[in-house]
Amino acid sequence: MTARGVARMYAALLGHVDGVALVSPRRLAAMTTVAFTAMDEVMGFPVSWAFGYSPDRPGGVPSRRGSTFGMVGANGSAAYADVDSGVAVAVMRNRFAAGDLAAVSRIDRIVAGFLP
């Protein structure tokens, strides 16, 4: 997938693509609500999940629970939607760099700076 393609998908979930909303505001709220919290059996650390999405900001920026949803990959790629600002973000790396989240963390801090 491309960063543009996945960002467009997240933007559509927010209702910002040609005026089409893929989900209702009520469903969007449900998608951002933590549904599961436990120990990740593969990675070995505690995780929370919101219906298939991570509810945490990829840059570690403190935010209200339910304000973002997305996914971060082990190679530093990430895509998410920021519900409060209405911004969809995608960062796709073309080289594997395990655990290198510097680019997505920096972008997330920029996006968080625009939050009301």
Salt bridges, closest charged atoms under 4 A:
ASP18 OD2 - ARG8 NH2 3.40
ASP56 OD1 - ARG65 NH1 2.51
ASP82 OD2 - ARG57 NH1 2.78
ASP84 OD1 - ARG64 NH2 2.78
ASP100 OD2 - ARG93 NH1 3.27
ASP108 OD1 - ARG57 NH2 2.77
